[in-house]
């Protein structure tokens, strides 16, 4: 989560501080396993865990991570979208939500290919933050607004619209979804589009860019990182909301993703 937040502003993550509050009955091997997991997540990005704090907890485990990073110029903010921009996302959407659904249903008992199950489960348990992609995109002059898509496309794109005082229009048929997501949706009898728009926890990057630069940005990002970039809509002047367009050109309703502090 912290790595993705740094990536979402085009920065380079550097140092992590970890504060733990643990029950007195905690075993040393459990704490060591926790740190081993954090080091495994941090190491591919050159992040060092440099300190923090530990204390006793009367009930339950509390973990707080603060990640510090660097940026060589001006961070790309969610308030920087402009009318006429294209809207694009890295990678594919809905894999984490599909993975959670598969795990909740019993994984290997639902009739999916084992490779599909493993792919989706890994996407949910160990999502990969787009750190290199964020740095590359932030260095391109055609990129305007940038954020990660951790709370679901519907919610996060709404943040960009509100912060930029602009409107967005999205074609749901253009949303990039892996074959594994569509297979899981078919087997489980659910709408794959709902996972892609509202599932969240994909940690892909959501951006707006100059429409004329979109194809070049997609080609450049693929060459630089191996990650695809897909245009899914556009920004226009108007009230800060999102219009979702179905395959036949009709307006459709999309559920919101995760909303912080809402009951």
C-alpha positions as CSV (number, residue, x, y, z in Angstrom):
1,X,0.0,0.0,0.0
2,X,2.8,2.4,1.0
3,X,4.9,1.5,-2.1
4,X,1.9,2.1,-4.3
5,X,1.3,5.5,-2.8
6,X,4.8,6.6,-3.6
7,X,4.5,5.1,-7.1
8,X,1.2,7.0,-7.6
9,X,3.1,10.3,-7.4
10,X,6.0,9.2,-9.6
11,X,8.4,9.0,-6.7
12,X,11.1,6.6,-5.6
13,X,10.5,4.8,-2.3
14,X,13.5,4.8,0.0
15,X,13.0,4.2,3.8
16,X,10.3,2.5,5.9
17,X,9.5,3.0,9.5
18,X,7.5,0.3,11.2
19,X,5.6,0.8,14.5
20,X,4.2,-2.3,16.2
21,X,1.9,-2.8,19.2
22,X,1.8,-6.5,20.1
23,X,0.1,-8.6,22.8
24,X,2.4,-9.9,25.5
25,X,1.7,-13.5,24.3
26,X,3.2,-12.8,20.8
27,X,5.8,-15.3,19.8
28,X,9.2,-14.2,18.5
29,X,8.9,-16.4,15.4
30,X,5.6,-14.7,14.4
31,X,7.2,-11.3,14.6
32,X,10.2,-12.5,12.6
33,X,7.9,-13.8,9.9
34,X,6.1,-10.5,9.8
35,X,9.4,-8.6,9.2
36,X,10.5,-11.2,6.7
37,X,7.4,-10.5,4.7
38,X,7.9,-6.8,4.8
39,X,11.5,-7.2,3.7
40,X,10.4,-9.4,0.8
41,X,8.0,-6.7,-0.3
42,X,10.5,-3.9,0.1
43,X,13.7,-5.4,-1.3
44,X,12.6,-5.4,-5.1
45,X,12.3,-1.6,-4.8
46,X,15.5,-1.0,-2.9
47,X,13.6,0.1,0.3
48,X,15.3,-0.3,3.7
49,X,13.4,-0.7,7.0
50,X,15.4,1.8,9.0
51,X,13.5,2.0,12.3
52,X,10.2,2.5,14.0
53,X,8.8,1.6,17.4
54,X,7.5,-1.3,19.4
55,X,5.1,-1.4,22.3
56,X,2.7,-3.6,24.2
57,X,-0.9,-4.0,23.2
58,X,-3.7,-5.0,25.6
59,X,-5.7,-6.6,22.8
60,X,-4.8,-7.4,19.2
61,X,-1.9,-6.4,16.8
62,X,-1.5,-2.8,15.5
63,X,0.9,-2.2,12.6
64,X,1.7,1.2,11.3
65,X,4.1,1.7,8.3
66,X,5.4,5.1,7.2
67,X,7.3,5.1,3.9
68,X,9.6,7.9,2.8
69,X,10.5,8.6,-0.8
70,X,12.1,11.0,-3.2
71,X,10.9,12.9,-6.3
72,X,13.3,14.7,-8.7
73,X,10.7,17.2,-9.8
74,X,7.0,18.0,-9.5
75,X,4.8,15.1,-8.3
76,X,1.8,14.4,-10.5
77,X,-1.3,15.0,-8.4
78,X,-4.9,13.9,-8.8
79,X,-5.9,17.6,-9.2
80,X,-4.0,18.0,-12.5
81,X,-6.5,16.5,-15.0
82,X,-7.5,18.8,-17.9
83,X,-10.5,18.8,-20.2
84,X,-9.6,16.9,-23.4
85,X,-7.3,14.5,-21.6
86,X,-7.4,10.8,-22.2
87,X,-7.9,8.5,-19.2
88,X,-5.8,5.4,-19.0
89,X,-4.8,2.6,-16.6
90,X,-1.8,0.3,-16.4
91,X,-2.0,-3.4,-16.4
92,X,-5.5,-5.0,-15.9
93,X,-8.3,-4.5,-13.5
94,X,-10.3,-6.8,-11.3
95,X,-7.7,-9.5,-10.5
96,X,-7.6,-8.9,-6.8
97,X,-11.4,-8.9,-6.4
98,X,-11.6,-12.0,-8.5
99,X,-8.9,-13.6,-6.4
100,X,-10.7,-12.8,-3.2
101,X,-13.9,-14.3,-4.6
102,X,-12.1,-17.5,-5.7
103,X,-10.5,-17.9,-2.2
104,X,-13.8,-17.3,-0.4
105,X,-15.5,-20.0,-2.6
106,X,-12.8,-22.6,-1.8
107,X,-10.3,-22.0,-4.6
108,X,-9.7,-25.4,-6.1
109,X,-13.2,-26.7,-5.5
110,X,-15.0,-24.4,-8.0
111,X,-13.9,-25.9,-11.2
112,X,-11.3,-23.4,-12.4
113,X,-7.9,-24.3,-13.9
114,X,-5.3,-24.5,-11.1
115,X,-3.1,-22.0,-13.0
116,X,-6.0,-19.5,-13.1
117,X,-6.7,-20.0,-9.4
118,X,-3.0,-19.4,-8.5
119,X,-2.8,-16.3,-10.7
120,X,-5.8,-14.7,-9.1
121,X,-4.9,-15.7,-5.6
122,X,-1.4,-14.2,-6.0
123,X,-2.9,-11.0,-7.3
124,X,-5.0,-10.7,-4.2
125,X,-2.4,-11.8,-1.6
126,X,0.6,-10.2,-3.1
127,X,-0.3,-7.3,-5.5
128,X,2.7,-5.7,-7.2
129,X,3.0,-1.9,-6.9
130,X,3.8,-0.1,-10.1
131,X,6.9,1.7,-8.8
132,X,9.0,1.6,-12.0
133,X,5.9,2.5,-14.1
134,X,5.1,5.5,-11.9
135,X,8.6,6.9,-12.2
136,X,8.6,6.5,-16.0
137,X,5.1,8.0,-16.4
138,X,5.9,11.0,-14.1
139,X,8.9,11.8,-16.3
140,X,6.7,12.2,-19.4
141,X,5.5,15.7,-20.1
142,X,2.2,14.5,-21.6
143,X,1.1,12.9,-18.3
144,X,-1.1,15.2,-16.1
145,X,-3.0,13.6,-13.2
146,X,-1.7,10.3,-11.6
147,X,-2.8,8.2,-8.7
148,X,-3.1,4.5,-7.8
149,X,-6.2,2.5,-8.2
150,X,-6.4,0.9,-4.8
151,X,-9.9,1.7,-3.8
152,X,-11.6,0.7,-7.1
153,X,-11.7,2.5,-10.4
154,X,-15.1,4.1,-9.7
155,X,-14.0,5.6,-6.4
156,X,-10.5,6.7,-7.5
157,X,-11.6,8.3,-10.7
158,X,-14.2,10.1,-8.7
159,X,-11.3,11.6,-6.6
160,X,-9.6,12.9,-9.8
161,X,-12.8,14.4,-11.0
162,X,-13.5,16.2,-7.7
163,X,-9.9,17.4,-7.2
164,X,-9.6,18.6,-10.9
165,X,-13.2,20.0,-11.1
166,X,-13.8,18.0,-14.2
167,X,-16.0,15.3,-15.6
168,X,-15.0,11.8,-16.9
169,X,-16.6,9.5,-19.4
170,X,-15.6,5.8,-19.4
171,X,-16.4,3.0,-21.9
172,X,-16.7,-0.2,-19.9
173,X,-15.9,-2.3,-22.9
174,X,-12.5,-0.7,-23.0
175,X,-11.6,-1.8,-19.4
176,X,-8.6,-4.1,-19.5
177,X,-9.4,-7.5,-17.8
178,X,-7.3,-10.6,-17.8
179,X,-8.7,-13.8,-19.2
180,X,-8.4,-15.3,-15.8
181,X,-10.8,-12.7,-14.4
182,X,-13.4,-13.4,-17.1
183,X,-13.0,-17.1,-16.5
184,X,-13.6,-16.8,-12.8
185,X,-16.6,-14.5,-13.4
186,X,-18.1,-17.1,-15.7
187,X,-17.6,-20.0,-13.3
188,X,-18.9,-18.0,-10.3
189,X,-21.8,-16.4,-12.2
190,X,-20.9,-12.8,-11.5
191,X,-20.2,-9.7,-13.6
192,X,-16.5,-9.3,-14.3
193,X,-17.1,-5.6,-14.9
194,X,-18.1,-5.1,-11.3
195,X,-14.7,-6.5,-10.2
196,X,-12.9,-4.1,-12.6
197,X,-14.8,-1.0,-11.6
198,X,-15.4,-1.5,-7.9
199,X,-13.2,-4.3,-6.6
200,X,-10.1,-2.3,-5.7
201,X,-6.8,-3.6,-4.4
202,X,-5.3,-3.9,-7.9
203,X,-2.7,-1.2,-7.2
204,X,-2.6,-0.3,-10.9
205,X,-1.9,3.3,-11.9
206,X,-4.8,5.6,-13.1
207,X,-3.8,8.6,-15.1
208,X,-4.9,11.3,-17.4
209,X,-2.7,12.5,-20.3
210,X,-2.8,14.5,-23.5
211,X,-5.0,12.6,-25.9
212,X,-2.5,13.0,-28.7
213,X,0.3,11.5,-26.6
214,X,-1.6,8.4,-25.4
215,X,-0.4,6.0,-28.0
216,X,3.2,7.1,-27.7
217,X,3.0,6.8,-23.9
218,X,1.5,3.3,-24.2
219,X,4.3,2.2,-26.5
220,X,7.0,3.8,-24.4
221,X,5.7,2.3,-21.1
222,X,5.5,-1.2,-22.6
223,X,9.1,-0.9,-23.9
224,X,10.4,0.5,-20.6
225,X,8.7,-1.7,-18.1
226,X,6.8,-4.5,-20.0
227,X,3.5,-3.1,-18.6
228,X,0.6,-2.2,-20.9
229,X,-1.3,1.1,-20.8
230,X,-4.9,1.2,-21.9
231,X,-7.0,4.2,-22.7
232,X,-10.5,3.8,-21.2
233,X,-12.1,7.2,-21.5
234,X,-11.7,10.9,-21.5
235,X,-12.0,14.1,-19.4
236,X,-14.3,17.0,-20.2
237,X,-15.3,20.2,-18.5
238,X,-18.4,20.0,-16.3
239,X,-19.6,18.8,-13.0
240,X,-17.2,16.5,-11.2
241,X,-18.7,13.1,-11.9
242,X,-18.1,10.0,-13.9
243,X,-20.4,8.7,-16.7
244,X,-20.2,5.0,-17.5
245,X,-21.0,3.9,-21.1
246,X,-22.1,0.4,-21.9
247,X,-21.3,-1.7,-25.0
248,X,-24.3,-0.3,-26.9
249,X,-23.6,3.3,-26.0
250,X,-26.1,3.4,-23.2
251,X,-25.4,4.9,-19.8
252,X,-25.0,2.3,-17.0
253,X,-24.8,2.4,-13.2
254,X,-21.6,1.4,-11.5
255,X,-21.2,0.8,-7.8
256,X,-18.6,2.7,-5.9
257,X,-15.5,1.0,-4.6
258,X,-14.1,1.4,-1.1
259,X,-14.9,4.6,0.6
260,X,-12.7,5.6,3.6
261,X,-14.6,6.5,6.8
262,X,-18.0,5.5,5.4
263,X,-20.0,2.9,7.4
